[in-house]
Amino acid sequence: MVKQLGSLGADIRMTLRRPLFWLACLAALCFTVLVTIVLVFAIQARVRLADLRPWHKAVLAAEFHVDRAGAPASFPEYRALEDRLFAELRRRVIDDPAAADTQQLGRYTPGSIPSRLALDTPYNRSFELVPADIKGAALLVHGLSDSPYSMRALAETLYEQGYYVLALRLPGHGTIPAGLTDVSWRDWYGAVVLAAQHAAAQAPGKPFIAGGHSTGAALVTLYSVRALADPKLARPQALYLVSAAIGISPFAVLTNVLSDLAFIPGFEKSRWLDVLPEYDPYKYNSFPVNAANQIYTVTRTLRAELDDARSRGRLDAMPRVVMFQSVVDSTVTAGEVVRGLLSYLPPRGHELVVFDVNRYEQLEALVAPGPLESLERLRAAPDLSFKITVITNRDAATRAVGAFVREAGQNEITERDLPYEWPRGVLSVGHVSLPFPVDDPLYGLEGPPEGSRATYNLGTFPARGENGALLVPLAQFARVRSNPFFGVIRAKVRETLPDGVGRPAVASP
């Protein structure tokens, strides 16, 4: 009997060991694959990317970090720190012959056009617009690797309506790309809190709204969800979200592993996804791994906060949300902004404005099917809890566009004429172009307005040539940088602004 029990015990141990053995083998295989991927990407980065320059490596001591001792506790203190930051930028990069760029169009070349635009205009810093008679207050937040310049047109639209406007510079932005290598999403959020409290205080008892582009849109949404449960946070009455960065790929987490190899000599470039010449005065061309990981963390945090707010029944008090999205977007799709935000929200006048591709019949065969199928699924979805407006061709035989409107809870689609049409050769708008009108002096398709002194325009740059002819991919210049239908955004913002006592206005159909 003892021998039989001993034999049974041995069989059990052997049975248990087999799964453990195969689990160990699987874990080892996964680890080997992960290490191989990381090393391949690190080696590829070392070979593919250009040499790092001082603006990829310098650490500016005056940058805002929310957990640093003595960090600003108010927005005026944040602005004072920002002044010291830009003084440090001049001293350590622009005015230092060993660090400054020497290219004619270099952003960090002393006296160049991009350098003068970057340093001598207010748009890389937080800026304010203050009307004589303040009817409300607005906080606007730009996107990842951008600057407050991307909020300029929307800020001017709100200012014309009597709103005090604060366009915030997020930490790590507006200076040098290296600023994004050690920034945290908590730094961004901490700056948003300071700016929101300051903006709301400029119009006590009057409407307070918030808006943003891309990462900025995700941050003001996160702030608004948290404000539902925190009475110390000024609560916006409306949100205006342009190309909201919701649903970013988790690949960002894997790429962040690469940056851990940066301490190894020869692998410093593993902290970067792109290292490109810096000629844009208001946007970085180089992009570090950390930046991708931080925005991915923002989207995960926002999703968790939305889940919690829904479970606690708080989303009924969410501000009215008006979203603007291109059906073709290399960062986030219209379907993702629905799944990631609008599907969470109870009906409250929320609206999604989608900019379709150019369906002019001569170009239809060149348009990728994926975006078209995504839009059709959205338009055909039953019982939408939000209004959807699609800006698209009136029909396939014309470049003229109209607004096709489906009210929340309705299936009927109505059409409205619009005074716009697709410019020749433009297939779509996209993630970076939505907040810029076509007469934007830097990014506009029409170039600088008549009578303007602007002489530097990236929106009409006539790049033609063979792949590899430029250090910058030719596709970067082919990407549309402004929105032929920005007037739609301007009109929608005007008609949906809260009234004088902070209640959302009722939008016209």
C-alpha positions as CSV (number, residue, x, y, z in Angstrom):
1,M,0.0,0.0,0.0
2,V,2.9,2.4,0.9
3,K,4.6,1.6,-2.4
4,Q,1.3,2.3,-4.3
5,L,0.9,5.6,-2.6
6,G,4.5,6.5,-3.3
7,S,4.0,5.6,-7.0
8,L,0.8,7.7,-7.1
9,G,2.6,10.7,-5.6
10,A,5.4,10.4,-8.1
11,D,2.8,10.3,-10.9
12,I,1.1,13.4,-9.5
13,R,4.4,15.3,-9.3
14,M,5.3,14.3,-12.8
15,T,1.8,15.5,-14.0
16,L,2.3,18.8,-12.3
17,R,5.8,19.3,-13.6
18,R,4.8,18.9,-17.3
19,P,2.6,22.0,-17.4
20,L,5.1,23.9,-15.4
21,F,7.9,22.8,-17.8
22,W,5.9,24.0,-20.8
23,L,4.9,27.2,-19.1
24,A,8.6,27.9,-18.4
25,C,9.5,27.1,-22.0
26,L,6.8,29.5,-23.2
27,A,7.9,32.3,-20.9
28,A,11.5,31.8,-22.1
29,L,10.4,31.9,-25.7
30,C,8.4,35.1,-25.1
31,F,11.4,36.7,-23.3
32,T,13.7,35.8,-26.1
33,V,11.4,37.2,-28.7
34,L,11.0,40.4,-26.7
35,V,14.7,40.8,-26.2
36,T,15.3,40.2,-29.9
37,I,12.7,42.8,-30.9
38,V,14.2,45.4,-28.6
39,L,17.7,44.8,-29.8
40,V,16.7,44.9,-33.5
41,F,14.9,48.2,-33.0
42,A,17.8,49.6,-31.0
43,I,20.3,48.6,-33.7
44,Q,18.0,49.9,-36.4
45,A,17.7,53.2,-34.6
46,R,21.4,53.5,-34.4
47,V,21.8,52.9,-38.1
48,R,18.8,54.7,-39.4
49,L,18.6,57.9,-37.3
50,A,20.7,61.0,-37.8
51,D,23.3,62.0,-35.2
52,L,21.9,63.6,-32.1
53,R,22.4,67.3,-31.7
54,P,22.5,69.5,-28.6
55,W,18.7,70.1,-28.8
56,H,18.2,66.3,-28.6
57,K,20.4,66.0,-25.5
58,A,20.2,69.1,-23.4
59,V,18.2,69.2,-20.2
60,L,16.6,72.6,-19.4
61,A,16.6,73.0,-15.7
62,A,13.8,75.6,-15.7
63,E,11.2,73.2,-17.1
64,F,8.1,72.5,-15.0
65,H,7.8,69.2,-13.2
66,V,4.9,68.8,-10.9
67,D,6.7,66.7,-8.3
68,R,9.8,68.9,-8.1
69,A,10.4,70.8,-4.9
70,G,9.3,74.4,-5.3
71,A,7.2,73.6,-8.4
72,P,4.8,76.5,-9.2
73,A,1.5,76.4,-7.3
74,S,-0.3,78.9,-9.5
75,F,-0.4,79.8,-13.1
76,P,1.3,83.2,-12.6
77,E,4.2,81.2,-11.1
78,Y,4.1,78.8,-14.0
79,R,4.4,81.8,-16.4
80,A,7.4,83.2,-14.4
81,L,9.1,79.8,-14.6
82,E,8.3,79.7,-18.4
83,D,10.2,83.1,-18.8
84,R,13.2,81.6,-17.1
85,L,12.9,78.5,-19.3
86,F,13.1,80.5,-22.5
87,A,16.0,82.6,-21.2
88,E,17.8,79.3,-20.5
89,L,17.0,78.1,-24.0
90,R,18.6,81.2,-25.6
91,R,21.6,81.0,-23.3
92,R,22.3,77.3,-23.7
93,V,21.4,76.6,-27.3
94,I,20.8,79.7,-29.5
95,D,23.5,81.9,-28.1
96,D,26.1,79.2,-27.7
97,P,28.1,78.7,-31.0
98,A,29.0,75.2,-29.9
99,A,25.3,74.2,-29.6
100,A,23.4,76.3,-32.1
101,D,22.5,75.1,-35.5
102,T,24.1,76.5,-38.7
103,Q,21.5,75.6,-41.3
104,Q,19.8,78.5,-43.0
105,L,16.3,77.3,-42.1
106,G,17.3,75.7,-38.7
107,R,15.0,76.5,-35.8
108,Y,18.1,76.8,-33.6
109,T,20.1,78.9,-36.0
110,P,20.6,82.4,-34.6
111,G,18.8,85.0,-36.8
112,S,17.1,82.4,-39.1
113,I,13.4,82.9,-40.0
114,P,12.3,79.8,-38.1
115,S,14.3,80.9,-35.1
116,R,12.8,84.4,-35.1
117,L,9.3,83.0,-35.3
118,A,10.0,80.5,-32.5
119,L,11.5,83.0,-30.1
120,D,10.2,86.4,-31.0
121,T,6.5,85.6,-31.3
122,P,4.3,84.5,-28.3
123,Y,3.1,81.2,-29.8
124,N,5.6,78.8,-28.3
125,R,4.7,80.1,-24.8
126,S,1.4,80.1,-23.0
127,F,-0.5,83.1,-24.2
128,E,-3.7,85.0,-23.2
129,L,-6.3,86.9,-25.1
130,V,-8.3,89.4,-23.0
131,P,-11.4,91.1,-24.4
132,A,-12.6,94.4,-23.0
133,D,-15.9,92.9,-21.9
134,I,-15.3,89.3,-20.7
135,K,-18.4,87.1,-21.3
136,G,-16.7,83.8,-20.4
137,A,-13.4,82.0,-20.1
138,A,-11.7,79.3,-22.1
139,L,-8.7,77.0,-21.7
140,L,-7.1,75.6,-24.8
141,V,-4.4,72.9,-24.9
142,H,-2.3,71.9,-27.9
143,G,-1.1,68.5,-29.0
144,L,2.0,66.3,-28.6
145,S,5.2,67.9,-30.1
146,D,3.1,71.0,-31.0
147,S,2.9,74.4,-29.3
148,P,0.1,76.9,-28.4
149,Y,0.3,78.1,-32.0
150,S,-1.9,75.2,-33.0
151,M,-4.7,76.8,-30.8
152,R,-4.3,80.2,-32.3
153,A,-7.3,80.2,-34.8
154,L,-9.6,78.6,-32.2
155,A,-8.4,81.1,-29.6
156,E,-9.2,84.1,-31.9
157,T,-12.6,82.6,-32.6
158,L,-13.5,82.6,-28.9
159,Y,-11.9,85.9,-28.3
160,E,-14.2,87.4,-31.0
161,Q,-17.1,86.1,-29.0
162,G,-16.0,87.9,-25.9
163,Y,-14.1,85.0,-24.2
164,Y,-11.0,85.4,-22.2
165,V,-8.7,82.7,-23.6
166,L,-5.7,81.0,-22.1
167,A,-3.7,78.8,-24.5
168,L,-1.4,76.7,-22.4
169,R,2.1,75.5,-23.3
170,L,2.5,71.9,-22.0
171,P,5.8,71.1,-20.3
172,G,8.4,69.8,-22.6
173,H,7.0,71.7,-25.6
174,G,7.9,74.9,-27.4
175,T,11.7,74.7,-26.6
176,I,13.8,71.7,-27.7
177,P,12.8,68.1,-28.6
178,A,14.9,66.9,-25.6
179,G,12.2,68.4,-23.4
180,L,10.0,65.4,-24.3
181,T,12.5,62.8,-23.2
182,D,12.0,63.2,-19.5
183,V,8.5,64.8,-19.2
184,S,5.7,62.9,-17.6
185,W,2.0,63.0,-18.4
186,R,1.5,64.1,-14.8
187,D,3.5,67.2,-15.6
188,W,1.1,68.0,-18.4
189,Y,-1.9,67.3,-16.2
190,G,-0.5,69.4,-13.4
191,A,-0.1,72.4,-15.8
192,V,-3.6,71.9,-17.1
193,V,-5.0,72.1,-13.5
194,L,-3.1,75.3,-12.8
195,A,-4.2,76.9,-16.1
196,A,-7.9,75.8,-15.7
197,Q,-8.1,77.3,-12.2
198,H,-6.6,80.6,-13.5
199,A,-8.8,80.8,-16.6
200,A,-12.0,80.1,-14.7
201,A,-11.1,82.8,-12.2
202,Q,-11.0,85.4,-14.9
203,A,-14.7,85.2,-15.5
204,P,-16.4,84.4,-12.1
205,G,-20.0,83.5,-12.5
206,K,-19.7,83.2,-16.3
207,P,-19.2,80.2,-18.6
208,F,-16.0,78.3,-18.4
209,I,-15.1,76.0,-21.4
210,A,-12.1,74.0,-22.4
211,G,-10.8,72.6,-25.7
212,G,-7.8,71.0,-27.1
213,H,-6.1,69.3,-30.1
214,S,-4.9,65.7,-30.0
215,T,-3.1,65.1,-26.6
216,G,-4.5,68.4,-25.4
217,A,-8.0,67.1,-26.1
218,A,-7.4,64.0,-24.0
219,L,-6.0,66.0,-21.2
220,V,-8.9,68.5,-20.9
221,T,-11.3,65.5,-21.1
222,L,-9.4,63.8,-18.2
223,Y,-9.6,67.0,-16.2
224,S,-13.3,67.3,-16.8
225,V,-14.0,63.8,-15.7
226,R,-12.0,64.3,-12.5
227,A,-13.8,67.6,-11.9
228,L,-17.1,65.7,-11.6
229,A,-15.8,64.3,-8.3
230,D,-13.5,67.1,-7.1
231,P,-15.2,70.3,-6.1
232,K,-11.9,72.1,-6.0
233,L,-11.6,71.8,-9.8
234,A,-13.4,74.4,-11.9
235,R,-15.9,72.5,-14.0
236,P,-16.2,73.3,-17.7
237,Q,-19.6,73.7,-19.2
238,A,-18.5,72.6,-22.7
239,L,-15.6,70.8,-24.3
240,Y,-14.3,71.3,-27.9
241,L,-12.1,68.4,-28.9
242,V,-10.2,68.4,-32.2
243,S,-8.6,65.2,-33.4
244,A,-8.8,63.9,-29.8
245,A,-5.9,61.4,-29.0
246,I,-8.0,58.5,-27.7
247,G,-7.2,54.9,-28.4
248,I,-3.4,55.1,-29.0
249,S,-1.7,51.8,-29.9
250,P,-0.1,49.9,-26.9
251,F,3.0,49.5,-29.1
252,A,4.1,52.7,-27.2
253,V,4.8,50.6,-24.1
254,L,7.1,48.2,-26.0
255,T,9.0,51.1,-27.6
256,N,9.6,52.6,-24.2
257,V,11.6,49.6,-23.3
258,L,14.0,50.7,-26.0
259,S,14.9,53.9,-24.1
260,D,16.2,51.8,-21.2
261,L,19.2,50.9,-23.5
262,A,20.2,54.6,-23.9
263,F,22.8,54.3,-21.1
264,I,24.8,51.9,-23.3
265,P,27.4,53.8,-25.4
266,G,26.3,53.7,-29.0
267,F,22.7,53.2,-28.2
268,E,21.7,56.7,-27.2
269,K,19.4,56.9,-30.3
270,S,17.2,54.1,-28.8
271,R,15.4,56.9,-27.0
272,W,14.1,58.3,-30.3
273,L,11.6,57.2,-32.9
274,D,12.6,60.0,-35.3
275,V,15.6,62.3,-35.4
276,L,15.0,64.9,-38.2
277,P,16.1,68.5,-39.0
278,E,14.2,71.1,-37.0
279,Y,12.9,73.7,-39.4
280,D,9.3,74.1,-38.1
281,P,9.2,77.0,-35.6
282,Y,6.1,75.7,-33.7
283,K,6.4,71.9,-33.9
284,Y,9.2,69.4,-33.3
285,N,10.1,67.1,-36.1
286,S,12.1,64.7,-33.9
287,F,10.1,62.5,-31.7
288,P,11.3,60.6,-28.6
289,V,10.0,57.2,-27.4
290,N,9.0,58.7,-24.0
291,A,6.5,61.0,-25.7
292,A,4.6,58.1,-27.2
293,N,4.5,56.2,-23.9
294,Q,3.2,59.2,-22.0
295,I,0.2,59.8,-24.3
296,Y,-0.6,56.1,-24.2
297,T,-0.6,56.4,-20.4
298,V,-3.0,59.4,-20.7
299,T,-5.4,57.4,-22.8
300,R,-5.3,54.4,-20.4
301,T,-5.9,56.7,-17.4
302,L,-8.8,58.4,-19.2
303,R,-10.4,55.1,-20.0
304,A,-10.1,54.0,-16.3
305,E,-11.5,57.3,-15.1
306,L,-14.5,57.1,-17.5
307,D,-15.2,53.5,-16.3
308,D,-15.1,54.6,-12.7
309,A,-17.3,57.7,-13.3
310,R,-19.9,55.6,-15.2
311,S,-20.0,53.1,-12.4
312,R,-20.7,55.8,-9.9
313,G,-23.3,57.5,-12.1
314,R,-21.4,60.8,-12.5
315,L,-21.3,61.0,-16.3
316,D,-24.8,62.7,-16.4
317,A,-23.0,65.8,-15.3
318,M,-20.3,65.6,-18.0
319,P,-19.9,68.9,-20.0
320,R,-21.4,69.0,-23.4
321,V,-18.8,67.5,-25.8
322,V,-18.4,68.7,-29.4
323,M,-15.7,66.7,-31.3
324,F,-14.1,67.3,-34.7
325,Q,-12.5,64.4,-36.4
326,S,-11.1,63.5,-39.8
327,V,-12.2,60.1,-41.2
328,V,-8.6,59.6,-42.3
329,D,-6.3,60.1,-39.3
330,S,-3.0,58.3,-38.8
331,T,-3.3,58.7,-35.0
332,V,-6.9,58.0,-34.1
333,T,-10.1,57.1,-36.1
334,A,-13.6,58.4,-35.8
335,G,-14.7,55.0,-34.6
336,E,-12.1,55.1,-31.8
337,V,-13.3,58.5,-30.5
338,V,-16.9,57.1,-30.4
339,R,-15.8,53.9,-28.5
340,G,-13.3,55.8,-26.3
341,L,-15.6,58.7,-25.3
342,L,-18.9,59.4,-26.9
343,S,-20.3,55.9,-26.3
344,Y,-19.7,56.4,-22.5
345,L,-21.8,59.6,-22.3
346,P,-25.5,59.8,-21.7
347,P,-27.4,62.0,-24.2
348,R,-26.7,65.6,-23.4
349,G,-26.4,67.4,-26.8
350,H,-23.0,65.8,-27.6
351,E,-21.9,66.0,-31.2
352,L,-19.4,64.5,-33.6
353,V,-18.4,66.4,-36.7
354,V,-16.6,64.2,-39.2
355,F,-14.6,65.4,-42.2
356,D,-14.9,62.8,-44.9
357,V,-12.4,62.1,-47.7
358,N,-12.8,63.7,-51.1
359,R,-15.3,61.5,-53.0
360,Y,-15.0,63.4,-56.3
361,E,-15.5,60.6,-58.9
362,Q,-12.1,61.1,-60.6
363,L,-10.3,60.3,-57.3
364,E,-12.6,57.6,-55.8
365,A,-10.5,54.7,-57.0
366,L,-7.4,56.1,-55.2
367,V,-9.0,56.4,-51.8
368,A,-8.2,53.6,-49.3
369,P,-11.4,51.5,-48.5
370,G,-10.8,51.3,-44.7
371,P,-11.8,54.9,-43.9
372,L,-14.8,54.7,-46.1
373,E,-16.0,51.5,-44.5
374,S,-15.4,52.9,-41.0
375,L,-17.5,56.0,-41.7
376,E,-20.4,53.9,-43.3
377,R,-20.5,51.7,-40.2
378,L,-20.7,54.8,-38.0
379,R,-23.4,56.4,-40.1
380,A,-25.5,53.2,-40.2
381,A,-25.2,52.5,-36.4
382,P,-28.7,52.4,-34.7
383,D,-29.7,54.6,-31.8
384,L,-26.7,57.0,-31.6
385,S,-26.8,59.0,-28.4
386,F,-25.1,61.9,-30.0
387,K,-25.6,64.1,-33.1
388,I,-23.3,63.3,-36.1
389,T,-22.5,65.7,-38.9
390,V,-20.5,64.5,-41.9
391,I,-18.8,67.1,-44.1
392,T,-18.5,65.5,-47.5
393,N,-19.1,66.0,-51.2
394,R,-22.7,66.8,-52.1
395,D,-22.3,64.0,-54.7
396,A,-19.5,62.1,-56.5
397,A,-19.6,64.5,-59.4
398,T,-18.6,67.7,-57.6
399,R,-15.9,69.0,-55.3
400,A,-18.5,71.1,-53.5
401,V,-19.3,69.9,-50.0
402,G,-22.3,69.8,-47.8
403,A,-23.2,68.9,-44.2
404,F,-25.1,65.7,-43.7
405,V,-26.7,65.7,-40.3
406,R,-28.2,62.9,-38.2
407,E,-29.7,63.9,-34.9
408,A,-29.2,61.9,-31.8
409,G,-31.6,59.0,-31.6
410,Q,-32.8,59.6,-35.2
411,N,-32.1,57.7,-38.4
412,E,-33.1,60.4,-40.9
413,I,-30.2,62.3,-42.5
414,T,-30.7,65.9,-43.6
415,E,-28.4,67.9,-45.9
416,R,-27.3,71.5,-45.6
417,D,-25.4,73.4,-48.3
418,L,-22.0,74.8,-47.3
419,P,-19.9,77.5,-49.1
420,Y,-16.8,75.2,-49.4
421,E,-15.3,72.8,-51.9
422,W,-12.3,70.5,-52.0
423,P,-9.1,72.2,-53.3
424,R,-7.7,70.5,-56.4
425,G,-5.4,67.6,-55.5
426,V,-6.4,67.3,-51.8
427,L,-7.7,63.8,-51.0
428,S,-8.4,64.4,-47.3
429,V,-7.8,66.5,-44.2
430,G,-6.1,64.7,-41.3
431,H,-4.9,64.7,-37.7
432,V,-2.5,67.7,-37.9
433,S,-4.5,69.9,-40.2
434,L,-7.9,70.3,-38.6
435,P,-7.1,73.3,-36.3
436,F,-5.5,75.4,-39.0
437,P,-7.4,77.6,-41.5
438,V,-6.2,77.6,-45.1
439,D,-5.0,81.2,-44.7
440,D,-2.7,80.4,-41.8
441,P,0.5,82.2,-42.5
442,L,2.7,79.2,-41.7
443,Y,0.7,76.1,-42.6
444,G,-2.1,77.4,-44.9
445,L,-2.8,75.9,-48.3
446,E,-3.4,79.4,-49.6
447,G,-0.2,80.8,-48.2
448,P,0.0,84.0,-46.1
449,P,-3.0,86.4,-46.4
450,E,-2.7,89.3,-48.8
451,G,-0.7,92.2,-47.3
452,S,0.9,89.9,-44.7
453,R,4.6,90.3,-44.0
454,A,4.9,86.5,-43.5
455,T,7.6,85.0,-45.8
456,Y,7.8,81.5,-44.5
457,N,5.1,79.0,-45.4
458,L,5.2,75.2,-44.9
459,G,1.7,74.5,-46.2
460,T,2.6,75.3,-49.8
461,F,6.1,74.0,-49.8
462,P,6.6,72.6,-53.4
463,A,8.6,69.5,-52.6
464,R,9.1,67.2,-55.6
465,G,11.9,64.7,-56.1
466,E,13.2,61.1,-55.6
467,N,12.9,59.3,-52.2
468,G,16.1,59.9,-50.3
469,A,16.8,63.3,-51.9
470,L,16.0,65.1,-48.6
471,L,16.8,64.4,-45.0
472,V,13.1,64.8,-44.4
473,P,10.7,62.3,-46.0
474,L,8.9,63.8,-49.0
475,A,5.7,62.5,-47.5
476,Q,6.1,65.0,-44.7
477,F,5.6,67.9,-47.1
478,A,2.7,66.2,-49.0
479,R,0.7,65.9,-45.8
480,V,-2.0,68.6,-45.7
481,R,-1.3,71.0,-42.9
482,S,-4.5,73.1,-42.9
483,N,-8.2,72.6,-43.1
484,P,-10.2,73.9,-46.1
485,F,-13.3,73.6,-43.9
486,F,-12.1,75.3,-40.8
487,G,-15.1,77.6,-41.2
488,V,-17.2,74.6,-40.1
489,I,-15.4,74.4,-36.8
490,R,-15.6,78.2,-36.3
491,A,-19.3,78.2,-36.9
492,K,-20.0,75.1,-34.8
493,V,-18.1,76.6,-31.8
494,R,-20.0,79.9,-32.1
495,E,-23.4,78.2,-32.2
496,T,-22.8,75.8,-29.3
497,L,-21.1,78.2,-26.8
498,P,-22.8,78.2,-23.4
499,D,-25.1,81.1,-22.7
500,G,-24.4,83.8,-20.2
501,V,-25.2,81.8,-17.1
502,G,-23.2,78.7,-18.1
503,R,-25.9,76.5,-19.6
504,P,-25.0,74.9,-22.9
505,A,-26.7,76.6,-25.9
506,V,-29.0,74.5,-28.0
507,A,-27.3,74.0,-31.4
508,S,-29.3,74.6,-34.5
509,P,-29.9,71.6,-36.8
